[in-house]
Amino acid sequence: MIPVCYSSNSKIFHGIVLSVLSMLERTNETVTIYLLTMDLRQLNEKFKPITPEQAKALDDIVKVYNKENSVVLLDKSREFLDNFGKSKNLKSGFTPYCITRLLLDLCEVPQKIIYVDVDTMFCGDVAELYNIDVTDYEFAAVLDVVGRHWVRPSYCNSGVLLLNFDKINQTGLFEKARQYVNKRKLFMPDQSALNFKCKHKLILPNRFNEQRKIKPDTVIKHFCQAFKWYGPFFTLYNYKQWDRDLVHEKLGIHDFDTEYELYDKYDEKYKFLELC
């Protein structure tokens, strides 16, 4: 069984569905999907948790591929406020759901688990990532294409993490990261905290978190923010996999057209966004 975790709110649930479909289309392994969520409407009315109805719909879908597949909903609203209620990073360029991954050591999850951002799509078998040996490491990750140049050479992107909680609990990494996020104002809170507090990390090839163009050996494509050169200026763009017209027209990516067709079929049945 391969455990994979996402963190999000109900409004971006359709992104998780697309990502999970891309994963299941490319693996024969049994998977358990953990949905880490919170009710943070006291901060923003849009921050509604993933609902049990949404989780049930996804559970139905994953069982189409393998009856042993499952979905587990983890609502950590109270734990989030207990740990980050006074954090300096509740309001940043990223939603609070980004730092929720720093609560995973307080959740009932396997000791070895993959964390992926919602804006990821699988181009290869998830087992290729999960089968990497991280016995001696707190986590394995790919270098951040920007941070490796502007922050430090070993600065990793936290959008794809292979986590080893045996080691993390020994070093107290996540507890240290939570304290760091609470005390310092950070541009990329969880990512910087993990990078600055980690003592034992394994740097992976780009193919496990491709932040630019998809290559023949890419396992995971990350639709993160990026810069493109237009004449004398760099322009920031941020096209997500659910922006399918922009993915087709601006990025020229058609690798996930099967998943779009599957999504439409399931959305016709479940009405994902109406389950919010």
Number of C-alpha atoms within 10 A of each C-alpha: 11 18 21 23 24 25 25 25 23 24 17 18 25 19 22 24 24 23 25 23 23 26 23 23 15 15 16 13 16 18 24 19 23 21 22 24 25 26 22 19 11 9 11 10 9 13 21 18 24 25 19 15 14 22 21 16 20 23 18 15 20 23 15 11 17 14 12 13 21 20 22 17 17 20 18 19 15 13 15 20 14 10 17 20 13 11 17 16 23 19 11 13 11 14 15 23 21 19 22 23 21 22 18 19 20 11 12 8 16 16 14 20 21 22 21 23 23 27 20 26 28 25 22 22 19 24 18 11 21 19 10 12 12 19 13 12 19 27 26 24 23 23 23 23 17 16 15 14 12 10 12 14 13 17 23 27 22 25 22 25 25 26 25 22 23 17 19 20 14 9 16 15 22 24 17 16 23 21 14 21 25 19 12 13 15 17 12 17 24 25 21 21 23 25 18 16 16 19 13 17 19 18 14 17 12 20 19 24 28 25 23 16 13 17 12 9 12 18 24 26 25 24 24 18 12 15 13 10 9 8 7 6 9 11 11 10 13 12 17 18 25 18 11 17 13 15 18 15 10 11 13 11 16 12 15 20 13 12 20 18 11 16 18 13 12 16 16 10 10 16 15 21 13 11 16 17
